[in-house]
Amino acid sequence: MGRVATVFLALSSLCACVSLPAGVPRTAQDPWESWNRGVYRFNDGLDRAVAKPVAKTYVRIVPSFVRQGVTNFFRNLDTPTVMVNDLLQLKFVAAANDLGRFVFNSTVGLGGVLDPATSAGLAINDEDFGQTLGHYGVHAGPFLEIPLLGPSDLRDAPARVVDGYTNPRQYIKNSWVKYGLWLPELVDKRAHLLAGEAVLKDVYDPYAFIRDAYLQHRAYLVADGKITEETLIDPASDATDEPNSH
């Protein structure tokens, strides 16, 4: 795995040093924009060549009810991570809700393939360790485009490693099963993005659009929907900058 990662990092570095489009200003939240755009170009090329065609084929040949079962299964696997971060943020009611969801769907829902918990009125929550850090005041830091994984930031990128240890699949002893679960999950996630691709067709700068959408969405999640203009401003930026420079 280390050798594979090294190869992909080397490939991404070949296209990492790119010039910024004319007329596009630098932003305080993206000081590594030249690198990030190069990695984005690499990721986009790989997506067009492999991930997107696989996702389209998956949607075309797999019945919708089967695809929904796959989505339910992986969402159920992520529920312990959500529950742990509920507790870390002292959201005890939400943690009880998510414990109920996990138990109900893992048993009555046939290992999470079905979702009777939602029908029973148990809400679907979304928490991760990056949000927990943000909850306690850790700023997102600079935007970061990660090879293969896509948009992130300096807070969320290492937080993904922590989340990995709160996911049940981390403790599956059979390596074929443990790592074999990654492919269907990635295909399922990519398939869900197909519907929103039409928005990017009319966007002048897709990279900037995706970057800004990611940062705003994460700020929204960290604030539990209580978003303000100040929430989106980088506190590490120079206080003497003009407001329009952000």
N, C-alpha and C positions, 0 to 999 in steps of 0.2 A: 504493500500500500504506500509505503514511503517513496518507493521508486516511481510509482504512478503519479503521486502528487508532485514529485520533482519535475517529471516530464511536463505535466500540465502547467506548472508554474513557469517553466522555461519557455513553453510555447506562448503563454500569455505575455511574458516579458518582451517577446519579439515585437509585439504590437502595442506595448504599453506606452511608449513615448510618442504620443501623437500631439499635433498642434491643435489648439482650440479653434472652433469655427469662428469666422470673422464676425465681429459684433457681439459675441457672447462674453459677458463680463464674468470674472471670477466671483465666487460667493464665499462668505466666511465659513460656511459649513462644508465646503468642498475644496480644501487647500491642495489636495492630491488629484485634482481634476484630470490632468494630463494622463497620469497612470490609470485612473479609474476609467477614462474613456477608452484607453487601449484594451483594458480587461473586458469592458462592456462589448467592444467590437469582437473580441475573441469569443465571449459567451454567446453573443447574438449569432455569430457564424455557426457555432456548434449547435445552437438551438435550431436554426433553420435547417441544418443538415441532418440532425438526428432526432432531437427531442420533439419538435413540432410534428414531423411526419408520423412518428410513433404515436403521439397523442391523438392525431387525427384518425389514424387507423384504429386505434383503441375505441374511440367514440363511434366510429362507423360500424364496427363489427360486434361490439359488445353491447348487449341490451342495457337499457337505462337502469332497470331495476338491479342488475348485477353491478353496474358502476356505482349505484347508490350504496349497495352493500359494501363495496370496497371502501368508499368514502367513510361510511359509518365505522367500519372496522378500524381504520387508522385514526380516526378521531377518538375512538374509545381508547386506543393505545396511548394517545397523548393526554388523556384525562388525568392520570396520576401526576403528570408534570404540572398541569393546571392547578390541581388540588394542592400540591406542595407550595406553589407560589401564592395561592390564596392564603395559606397559613402564614407564609413569610410576610405577607402584607397585612396580616391580622384581619383578614376577611373571613371570619369564621362561618358566617351564614353561607357564603359562596362555597367554602370548603365542604360543608355538610351537603350542599346541593350536588357538588361534583363527586363526592364519595357515593352518594345515592345513585347518580348517573352511572358511575363505573360498575357498581355492584349489580344494578338492575340490568344494564345492557350486557354485561359479561355473563349473566345467568339466563334470564328470560330472553335476552336479545341474542342468544346463541353466539357468545364470544364477541359481541359487538357488531355483528353483521346486520342485525336489526336495531332499531332505535326506539324501543318502547318508552324510554325515559322522557323523551321529548313529548310524546303523547300524554304522558302522565303529568306534564307540567313542570318538569325539571329543566331549567334553562341551560343553554350551551354557553359556557364562559370561555374567555380567551385570556390566559395569563402565561407568562414565561419569565425566565430569570432576568432577561433584559428589561422587562417591564417592572420587575421587583426592584432592580437597581435604580431605575428611573423613579419609582415610587419614593425611594429614600434620598432622592436628590442628585443621583449620579447623572451628569449630563451625557447626552448621546455622543458628543464629540464629533470628529470629522466623519463625513460620509465615506464609505468604503465599498467598492465593488469587488467581490470575492470571486476568483476563478471557479467556475462551475456552479457556485452557490448563488451568485447574483448580488442584489443590493443588500447592504447592511450598514453598520456604523461601528465606531470603535468601542462602544459599550455592548452592542448586541452580538458582535462577532464572537468574542470569547464566552459570552453567556450561553451560546448554543452548546458549548461543550458541557457546561453544567447541566443543561436541560437533558442532554443525552443520558446522564446517569440517573435521571428520575423517570426514564421511560422503561417500561417492563422488558422491551426487547433487548436492552443492554445486558440482561441477566439470563438470556437464552443460551444454554451451553452448546447447542448444536450450531456450529458456525454457518453451515449451509442455510439453515432456517433464519438465523440471526441476520446475516447480510443479504440473504435472498429477499427479505421483506423490503429492502430499500428500493428496488426497481419498480415494483407495482405501486409503491407510494409516490415515487417521483412521477411516474406516468399519470397517476390519478391527479396529482397537483397540477401538472402541466395541462391536463385536459380541462381543468376548471378555468384556466387562463385563456382558453381559446375564444370564449365569448366576448372578452374585453379587448381583443386585439384590433377591432375595427376603429377604436378610439385613436390608436397610434398612427393610422394611415394619414390623417390630416395634421399631425403634429410636426412642426418644423424641426424640433430637436428632441427626438425620442429619449435620448439619454437623460437630458435635463428634466423632461416630463416624469420619467420613472423615478429619478432621484428625488425630486420634490414630492411626488406622490408617496414614496416610501417614508420620507422623513415626517411628513404631515400625518400620515396614517399611524406611525409609531408614536408620535406626540399625542395623538388622539387617544390611543390605547393606554398610554402611561397615565394620562390625565383622566381616564375613565369617562371620556366624552366631554369633560369640562375644559374645553380648549379656549385659549385666549390668544391675542396677537403676540403677547410677550412670551408665550410658551414656545413659539416657533422661532424666536430670535436667539442666536447663539450667544450665551453670556460670556464666552471667551473672546468674542470679537472686540475690536477696539472701540471703546465708548465714544471716541471722538469722530468715528465714521458718520457720514451722513445717513439718515434713515433709509434712503433709496439704495444705499450700497449693499444692503442685506438682501 
